[in-house]
Amino acid sequence: MKKGDIVIYQVSDADSEIIKHNHVSELPAIVVQVWTDITVNLKVFCDGPNDAWKTSVMRGDEPGQWYIPGD
């Protein structure tokens, strides 16, 4: 995992209205900071004029986590 990688962010109920407004369960995101192999900061790309920044997001299969497409 490195800065600039594209991942999929899984939307959770705790996310901001900006993210939840998209009415989807997954959104593309770009890694903007790598903390560990499984923890990163993300810029989440919403379907609209606003994007969202998520910090210290862990890799996994649950809402509020991210995964690599194709894994």
N, C-alpha and C positions, 0 to 999 in steps of 0.2 A: 504494500500500500504506500502510495506517495502522493504528494500534492498534485492536483490536476486530474487524478483518476475520477472516472464517472462511476457512481454507485446508485443504488435504488434505496430511497428512504421510505420506510413503512409508517404511514401516518397513524398517530395515536389520538385518543380522546383528549389527552392533555395538551395537544398542540394548539398554537394560536389560531385565531379565526382566519388569518391569512391562508394558512395551510388547509384548514378544514373546509374553507369556502370552495375548494376545488372539487369536493364530493368524490374523491378517489381514495383508494387505500394505499397507493404507492405513487411516489413522485421521483423524478431524476434529481440527482444532486452531484455537486463536484466537491472533492475533498480540498479544503483550504488550509488545514493544519493537521498534522499527524502527531498524536501524543504517544500511542503505542500501536502494536499490530492490530488491535481491535478497537481502539478509541480514537475518534477523529472529530474535527469540526467540519460542518458541512454548510454549503450554500445550496438551499433547496429551491428548485425551479418550479414555480407554480404556473398554472395555466391562466395567466392574467398579467396585469401590470406590476404586481409586487412579488418579490422573492422573500425567502426566509432564511435566517441564519440559525443553525442548531449547533450547540457546543457540547463537547465531550459525549458524543453519541457512540454507543457500543455496537459492535457487529453482532448480528443475531437474526432470528426468525420471528421476533415478536414486534408488535407495534412500538414505535419509538426507536427502532433499531434500523441498521442498514445492512445491505448485502451486495455482493458483486454480481452483476448480471451474468448469467450463464454458469454460475457455480452451483 
